[in-house]
Structures are given as structure tokens and as C-alpha cells.
Amino acid sequence: MLASARHPVASRLAKLLPELVALACICFVYTNGLSSLKTSPAYVGDDMETLNRIHPLNLSKTYDLLETVRIVAWQSMEHAPLYYVALNIWQGAAGYDLLTARLLSVYFAVLAVAAAWQVGRLSGSRELACGAAIALACSAFFLHYAHVTRMYTLNALLAAWLMWSYWRVAVARRRPPLWRWLSLFLATAIIIYVHYFGFLLIAAIGGYHLLYARKDRRWLAVSLVMVAGCLTFIGWLPIALRGFGRSRDALLAAHMNLGEALQAILSLSANGLWVLPVIAFAAALLFRRRLQRGEKFLLFIALAMLAEFLLLNEIVPILVDHRMRYTTILLLPFLCALPVGLRHLPGWRGLRWLFVTLAFASSFAWAGSEDLFRYTGLRHSQADRKTHVQEFIYAADRFPGSGHLILSLGERARWTENGHPLWYRAQLQQRGYADLAFIGYADGQLWVNNGNDRFSTLEGIVENALGAWVIHNPAAVDLRSLVYYRDWFSQHYRSCGDWLEKPKANIAFYLQRAIPCQLITDDQPFAIAYDNGALLGNALVEQTATELTVFLWWHNASKRPGNYTLQLIDTAGEALAETSAPIAADPLDISRLELTDLPAGDYALRLTVQDAETGAAQPGQLLSAGRRFESEVTLYNFSLDN
């Protein structure tokens, strides 16, 4: 009886299996996208180029929508404006940082996988729709752009929208409602205002419409609606032509020949297994008489767009190995057509789970491949050799203190990519860091790329930074192999330990050799929170026969400037020696008090902080003891015997 009760549930789940698998694909893409948002630094050719149309990379202001359109028209004419407008609106609502900008691509990717299911359903087969969702969700090429600030996951979504809208209007048995006609018009107009290569999909659909659609009044109406959608582009057409003209010379010398372009597209669509789409399309053509009308539509669009790309590349150079991102407009139609041929292979019912396993396994294997690095432009920009300075933003809780200099140490300095230092410097200075300086070699010379003039030279760094955070990429460089690290940096600074250790990011704190590391690493620091907001992270005192050396570590000195006074108080309460100084921009302060002229006796070293505006001594609380004080606190007690 229990088994019979369970049987309907199992049967229902079996019927819903395609939908459940598609839902799992959506969750996989969403989870993968979220987990990848923080793992890589900003890509200069993708994230930086895009964000520069929304605001200056130094974050000095934000552009309104009209300014964004104008900037795209004059500075980035190779691109259509609508994605940048959408990103501007999104960041205005969600925030102006890289994580939220990339998050929009994650959402587009999730919707694109759901849309791939709907496009696959045009074939009349839920199994084929499930295959389309799996193919797109497992595409390493697609997943890469699911966490990059670019329009390419939106391309896939819009391609699905246009294909679905055309089919639901042109092939519907009943008279289509008005909203479907409007959907077709908007999909046609929007896709070309997001990416110029949307015209290739429109042309492929137009070819199908001309060759296979029934010629009646609806055929004419569909034609007019799509033509009307294309005509909306007339106002932007001169800008697009200027963009093609400007990029032509740059692409001409490096563009792929026919064989290279074909292999690259097939590899990108199948995670490097280029033979798989060959088998799929060969099987589809061999068994074409078995294909349903919807399957023939998907197959025609994919093959037509492939032919368009290859033919156009022979006429005008558009495909370069490090700029294959343009083919994302082909990706969804191509991957929706793959299951059309595969499901007609002999023994498919036994092979299908093998292909699902192969799809996921190849996705993970190809994600770190050299081919994908080359096709996405990561190898061209040497993205794997960059320092992951984003860790200072996303793992900020690991790094105590504020106001310190950050030094990014590397072998090579790529000064053509100044957007990368500019962006992160602005981000980190907003978070209280003194500066972000990149050090490396360019043309045989050592360069310092800095924002604050105090750190523009090696001498300036030593003079103005008693301590600094040092980040490098262990996968790209060994610090000990750098001449300037051995001969200059390590002569002045010593490591006080690693705060972050990852395969591509190592962050350590360095202090000048005269300062004890215990000031930073002390498990029980002498920390004080003052009522005016000033915060002392720790204090250490070193005593010799002739002087006291006092090391102070301020956590937010730049936000709460003021003065401090150190006094040596004898048993009678008189101050026999003192020194005063402003709380400097450098969060590390060193003060010295002479002991040679003091008489024998017991002494206390006391610290007083004066507010910058009123000059009044500030009360506060000793954080380790939980005890409050009104104006001064004792740092150190000692005795002198003469």
C-alpha cells in the first residue's frame, strides 16, 4: 500500500524531470555567477571600458543618461548604446561599484538560461528544451561573461526573445494578440541597439521567413514589423559605420582565416569539443526528414548565423582570436540547435546522460584552459598576472587599521591599462587607504604608478610610509626574484606576516626595520577609543639608557585629525619631560623622550589626545580593560637609578 502511494509521486517527478533539470541549470548559473563576482580583479578590456561610460574611473562624478549616450557615440562608437543606458540606470539604483555592475550580467545570464528553455520548447519537445538549457548553462564561454561587466549575456537573452517572438507571431495557428506583435517589434529594435551583430540574427530569421514561412497577409505583416524595428536604427547608423571604420584597421592584421574562425566558433560552443557540434549538425542534416518544424527553424537559424559570421569575416575582418566575444550573439541559437541533431543519434536514450555528464565535465575543464583565455582576451591582457587588489575591498575585515599605503609589486608594468590602477585607487582611497601604488618594470626601467605625490618615488615611499600593505600574485611573480625587492624594499622594510594567502593573492604587512612588528601583531593591543572618534590601535614603548621610544598606531587618523602629547610624570605629579605632535597622515607615529637629564625615581609615561577643533583633552575607553578615563592614560611605568 505504501509503495502504491509513492508511485504517483515518482511518476509525477519523472514527468517533471526536464523542468527540474532546467531549474537546476538556472540555479547553477546563478550560484556560479555569484561565486565568481569577487574572484577576479577588474578586466581592463571589459569591466573598465564599460564603467568608463557610466562615470570617470576616478569616481569623481556620475554621468546622466544623455551623457552616457554621448560618450558611447564619440568614444566607443564600436558599441551600441542601450546596454550602457541600462547599466547606468541599474547602478543608479544598486550602487556604483564593480560587484553590483557585474551582478547585472549574472541576472541576464539566469534569464538567458530560462529563455533557452522557452526557445527549445519551440520544437515541441521538452527534452530538447532541457538540452538547450543544459548546453547554455554548461558553456564555459557563456559563464565567463556571466560575471563580467559587458552586454554579452544580455545578447543571449535578447536572441532568445527575438526568436521566440518571431515564432509565436509567424507560426501561430490563431491570430496573434497585439502584445505579441509589439514584442516582435521591440525585440527587433532592442537587439540592434544593444549589439550591432543583432542584425545577423535578424538576417537569419529573415532568410527563414523568406524561404519557409507561408506567404499570406501575416507573412507580409511580420515582414513590415521587423523592417520597422530595423528602421529605428537609422539615427544611430552613421555612428555605427564610424565604429566599423575605426576598428577595421585594428582587426585587419590579426583576423582569422576561414578555418581558424570555424574551429574557434565550434570550440567556443562546445567547451573545446569542436567535433561535438559537427556530429550534431551532421546527424540533423542526415535525419532532416524526421525533424519537426520547430526543430528545422532552430537548425536553420544556427547554421545561417554561422555562415553569416564566416562570410562577413572574409569580407570585413570581425573575428580575432582575443575578440571572439562578438560571437555571443550566435551562442544561444547555436546551443539550442545542438540537441536537435544529438537527439536523433542512434541509441540516444542510452547516451543522453553521458552527454549531460560530458557537458558539465567539459565546462569545468575548459574554464581554465589556455584556449578560453585566448578567446576571451584574458591572455592578451595578461589577466592571470595581475594583482588581485580587489581583496582589499571584499576581504576588508582581514586587514586592521586604515590610512596605510598599499604597494602592488610585480614584474611588468602595463601603462597602457591605466584604468585599472585609477579605478582601484579611487575605491581604496574612499575606504581610507593612503594610496595604491603599482611598482614594476616597463621598457627596462622601474616605474611607480601612484596617485599621491608623496609616494611617487622609492625614496618618497620610504620617507612617508613607515608601514605598508604589500600585495603580489604568487602565480605570476616570486618577490625574491625582483631586483628592486631585494636591493631596495627588503633593505628598508621587513614582513610582519601574511594576512591573506591565496593561489593568486598574497597580502602581507611590512614595517620599516626600526619598528617592532609587535605593534601590529600583538594579540592584546593597548587600544583606546576616544569619544571624539579617534582610535589608537596599539602603543609600544622601548627603553634604553638614554631615551624612551614610543610607537603609536592610529587607525583613523585621516578622519579624526588632532594632536597628542606624551609626558613623563614623576611621583609628585610634575611633568619633567614632554613632547607634542599632530596625529600625522601616516597612521604610524614614532616619538622619543630623552632620559639623560632626569633624576632618579619612578616615572609614568602618559598620553593625552587633544581634539583638532577645540584643543580640549579627550576622554575615552581602554578597550582591553573596558575602563574609561577622563583626559589622560598611562602607557608605561619605569624607574631610573642614577
BATIDREN-124972 format. One line per 10 residues: number of its first residue (from 1); for each residue x, y, z of C-alpha. Coordinates in steps of 0.2 Angstrom, whole numbers. Example, Ala and Ser with C-alpha at 12.3 -4.5 7.8 and 13.67 -1.06 7.14 Angstrom:
<atoms>
1> 62:-22:39; 68:-5:36
</atoms>
This chain:
<atoms>
1> 0:0:0; 14:12:4; 23:8:-12; 7:11:-22; 5:28:-13; 23:33:-18; 21:28:-36; 11:43:-42; 23:54:-34; 38:46:-43
11> 28:46:-59; 24:65:-57; 43:68:-54; 48:58:-69; 36:69:-80; 43:85:-72; 61:79:-74; 65:91:-89; 58:106:-80; 68:101:-64
21> 84:99:-74; 81:116:-82; 78:124:-65; 94:116:-58; 103:124:-73; 96:141:-68; 102:138:-50; 119:133:-56; 122:148:-67; 116:159:-53
31> 127:151:-40; 142:151:-52; 140:169:-56; 138:175:-38; 154:165:-33; 164:172:-47; 160:191:-44; 174:193:-32; 187:181:-38; 195:191:-52
41> 201:209:-52; 193:221:-64; 196:217:-83; 203:232:-92; 196:227:-109; 179:223:-101; 174:230:-84; 185:246:-85; 180:250:-103; 161:248:-99
51> 161:258:-82; 171:272:-90; 155:276:-100; 145:277:-83; 157:288:-73; 175:293:-74; 186:279:-67; 192:290:-53; 174:291:-47; 174:310:-47
61> 156:310:-53; 142:300:-62; 135:303:-80; 117:306:-83; 109:295:-97; 111:308:-110; 130:310:-106; 132:291:-107; 124:290:-124; 135:305:-130
71> 151:296:-123; 147:280:-132; 144:289:-148; 160:299:-148; 172:287:-138; 165:270:-140; 156:271:-157; 160:252:-160; 146:249:-147; 128:252:-147
81> 121:262:-133; 107:253:-125; 117:242:-113; 126:256:-106; 110:266:-103; 103:250:-94; 119:249:-84; 118:267:-79; 100:265:-73; 105:249:-63
91> 120:257:-55; 110:272:-50; 98:261:-41; 110:247:-34; 127:257:-32; 142:262:-41; 154:248:-38; 161:233:-48; 151:220:-39; 134:227:-42
101> 139:231:-60; 144:213:-63; 129:207:-54; 118:213:-68; 127:201:-80; 123:187:-68; 104:191:-69; 104:192:-88; 113:175:-88; 100:167:-77
111> 86:174:-88; 95:168:-104; 95:150:-97; 77:151:-94; 74:159:-111; 84:145:-119; 71:133:-112; 57:143:-120; 66:143:-137; 69:125:-135
121> 51:122:-132; 48:129:-150; 52:112:-156; 38:104:-147; 50:94:-136; 53:96:-118; 68:85:-119; 75:97:-132; 71:112:-122; 80:104:-107
131> 95:100:-118; 96:119:-123; 96:125:-105; 110:112:-101; 120:117:-116; 120:136:-112; 122:133:-93; 137:122:-96; 145:134:-109; 162:140:-101
141> 162:154:-113; 145:160:-108; 149:158:-89; 164:169:-91; 154:183:-97; 141:180:-83; 152:189:-71; 159:202:-82; 153:220:-85; 148:218:-103
151> 132:216:-113; 136:198:-119; 124:188:-108; 111:201:-112; 115:196:-131; 110:178:-127; 94:184:-118; 89:196:-132; 92:182:-146; 80:171:-137
161> 67:184:-135; 68:188:-154; 67:170:-159; 53:166:-148; 43:182:-153; 45:178:-171; 39:160:-170; 24:165:-159; 19:178:-172; 23:170:-188
171> 19:152:-185; 4:153:-173; -12:145:-178; -23:158:-171; -22:176:-174; -8:183:-163; -13:196:-150; -7:213:-151; 6:211:-137; 15:198:-147
181> 16:210:-162; 23:223:-150; 35:210:-143; 42:206:-160; 44:225:-164; 53:228:-148; 64:213:-149; 70:218:-166; 73:236:-162; 82:232:-145
191> 94:219:-150; 102:230:-163; 103:244:-150; 112:233:-138; 124:225:-151; 127:228:-169; 128:210:-173; 110:208:-169; 107:212:-187; 115:194:-191
201> 101:186:-181; 88:197:-189; 95:192:-206; 95:174:-202; 76:175:-196; 73:185:-212; 80:171:-223; 69:158:-214; 54:169:-216; 58:172:-234
211> 61:153:-238; 50:143:-227; 36:154:-220; 19:153:-228; 16:169:-240; 0:177:-234; -6:193:-226; 3:188:-209; 19:185:-218; 18:202:-225
221> 14:210:-208; 28:201:-200; 40:207:-213; 34:225:-210; 35:224:-191; 53:218:-192; 58:231:-205; 50:244:-194; 61:238:-180; 76:239:-190
231> 72:257:-196; 73:263:-179; 92:261:-180; 93:274:-194; 98:288:-182; 112:278:-175; 118:271:-191; 131:284:-195; 139:282:-178; 140:263:-181
241> 148:265:-198; 161:276:-190; 164:262:-177; 166:249:-190; 178:260:-199; 189:264:-184; 190:246:-179; 193:239:-196; 212:243:-197; 215:236:-179
251> 207:220:-184; 213:218:-202; 231:212:-197; 226:199:-184; 209:192:-191; 206:174:-193; 206:164:-209; 191:154:-213; 197:138:-205; 203:146:-189
261> 186:155:-187; 176:140:-190; 186:130:-177; 186:144:-164; 167:146:-165; 164:127:-164; 176:126:-149; 168:140:-140; 151:132:-142; 156:115:-135
271> 169:119:-122; 183:114:-134; 175:98:-140; 173:106:-158; 169:89:-165; 153:88:-155; 143:101:-165; 150:94:-181; 142:77:-176; 126:85:-170
281> 123:95:-186; 128:81:-197; 115:70:-188; 102:84:-190; 105:85:-209; 106:66:-211; 89:64:-202; 81:80:-208; 65:71:-214; 62:67:-196
291> 63:84:-189; 48:94:-183; 45:111:-190; 52:120:-174; 67:109:-175; 71:114:-193; 69:133:-188; 82:131:-174; 94:122:-185; 91:134:-199
301> 95:149:-188; 110:142:-181; 118:137:-197; 113:153:-206; 121:163:-192; 137:153:-193; 138:155:-212; 135:174:-210; 149:176:-197; 161:166:-208
311> 156:175:-224; 156:193:-216; 174:189:-208; 180:185:-226; 173:202:-232; 176:213:-217; 188:207:-203; 177:204:-187; 185:189:-179; 201:190:-170
321> 206:176:-158; 206:188:-142; 190:196:-148; 178:181:-150; 166:189:-138; 156:196:-153; 150:178:-156; 140:178:-141; 125:183:-152; 127:166:-160
331> 129:156:-144; 111:154:-139; 104:149:-156; 119:138:-159; 117:129:-142; 98:127:-144; 101:119:-161; 114:106:-154; 101:95:-146; 91:94:-162
341> 104:83:-170; 110:74:-155; 93:68:-150; 92:59:-167; 108:49:-165; 105:30:-164; 105:25:-146; 102:42:-139; 91:37:-125; 106:27:-118
351> 118:41:-122; 109:56:-116; 115:56:-98; 133:53:-104; 131:69:-114; 125:78:-99; 140:72:-89; 151:77:-103; 143:94:-104; 147:98:-86
361> 164:90:-85; 170:99:-101; 163:116:-93; 174:114:-78; 189:108:-88; 189:121:-101; 185:135:-89; 204:137:-85; 210:132:-102; 223:142:-112
371> 211:142:-127; 197:151:-117; 210:163:-110; 214:167:-128; 197:168:-135; 190:179:-121; 205:191:-122; 212:187:-105; 228:181:-112; 230:196:-122
381> 228:207:-107; 238:195:-96; 224:195:-84; 231:180:-74; 247:190:-70; 238:205:-62; 237:208:-43; 221:204:-35; 219:221:-26; 200:218:-25
391> 204:208:-10; 206:224:0; 188:228:-4; 180:211:-2; 190:204:12; 192:221:21; 189:213:38; 205:204:37; 216:220:37; 217:230:53
401> 220:249:53; 217:262:40; 227:275:31; 241:264:26; 249:264:9; 246:248:-2; 260:243:-14; 257:231:-28; 273:223:-33; 275:215:-50
411> 287:211:-64; 279:221:-78; 270:237:-78; 257:239:-91; 255:258:-93; 243:256:-107; 230:250:-94; 230:264:-83; 211:262:-80; 214:248:-68
421> 225:257:-56; 214:273:-57; 199:263:-53; 205:253:-38; 215:268:-31; 199:278:-31; 189:264:-22; 203:261:-9; 206:279:-5; 187:280:-2
431> 190:267:11; 203:276:20; 219:270:12; 233:282:9; 237:277:-9; 238:262:-21; 255:262:-29; 260:249:-43; 278:245:-45; 286:236:-60
441> 297:237:-75; 292:245:-91; 305:246:-106; 319:241:-94; 315:255:-82; 307:254:-64; 291:264:-63; 280:268:-49; 262:271:-54; 254:281:-39
451> 241:294:-35; 248:303:-21; 264:313:-24; 271:308:-8; 274:290:-15; 280:295:-32; 297:288:-30; 306:274:-20; 314:287:-8; 297:295:-6
461> 289:279:-1; 302:276:12; 301:294:19; 282:294:20; 277:276:24; 283:268:40; 272:253:36; 263:247:20; 252:233:14; 261:223:1
471> 251:213:-12; 258:202:-26; 252:187:-37; 262:172:-32; 256:163:-48; 264:177:-58; 280:183:-48; 291:177:-34; 296:193:-24; 313:186:-21
481> 316:186:-39; 313:205:-41; 329:215:-41; 320:231:-33; 313:220:-19; 330:213:-14; 340:228:-17; 328:242:-11; 312:236:-2; 319:222:9
491> 333:234:15; 321:246:22; 306:235:27; 303:218:35; 287:207:34; 276:206:49; 267:191:42; 254:187:29; 236:192:32; 229:183:16
501> 237:168:7; 228:163:-9; 235:155:-25; 234:172:-34; 234:184:-20; 246:186:-6; 245:201:6; 257:204:20; 261:219:31; 278:227:31
511> 286:239:43; 302:249:42; 315:239:51; 316:251:66; 298:247:71; 294:231:81; 281:220:72; 273:218:89; 265:235:86; 254:227:73
521> 253:208:78; 250:210:96; 236:198:102; 231:210:116; 235:228:109; 234:243:120; 219:250:111; 210:266:115; 193:273:108; 192:291:111
531> 175:300:112; 178:311:98; 180:296:86; 199:295:87; 205:277:88; 223:271:94; 226:253:88; 241:250:99; 255:258:108; 273:251:112
541> 287:258:122; 305:254:120; 318:260:134; 336:262:133; 348:270:145; 346:287:136; 329:288:129; 311:281:128; 305:277:110; 286:277:109
551> 277:269:94; 259:273:91; 247:265:78; 232:276:74; 218:268:65; 208:283:58; 219:297:59; 215:304:42; 196:305:48; 200:312:65
561> 215:323:65; 221:331:81; 236:332:92; 244:321:105; 255:324:120; 267:312:129; 273:317:146; 285:309:159; 277:312:176; 286:309:192
571> 279:304:209; 275:322:213; 264:323:198; 275:335:189; 279:334:170; 298:333:169; 298:329:150; 286:330:136; 283:330:118; 268:335:107
581> 265:332:89; 250:332:77; 242:315:73; 250:313:56; 243:307:39; 254:291:42; 245:281:55; 261:276:62; 270:288:74; 287:287:82
591> 291:299:97; 307:300:108; 309:307:125; 327:310:132; 331:302:149; 348:308:152; 344:324:162; 331:316:173; 334:312:191; 332:295:199
601> 315:290:203; 299:282:197; 290:289:182; 274:286:172; 273:290:153; 256:297:150; 246:300:133; 234:314:130; 224:317:114; 218:335:110
611> 203:337:99; 208:346:82; 194:359:84; 193:363:102; 210:358:109; 202:350:124; 209:334:131; 198:319:125; 190:306:137; 189:288:131
621> 190:270:135; 203:257:136; 196:243:125; 206:229:133; 201:233:151; 184:241:147; 189:255:158; 185:274:155; 197:289:158; 193:307:158
631> 209:315:150; 225:305:150; 230:287:151; 246:279:157; 256:270:144; 271:264:153; 279:264:171; 298:263:174; 311:268:187; 328:277:184
641> 343:273:196; 357:286:194
</atoms>
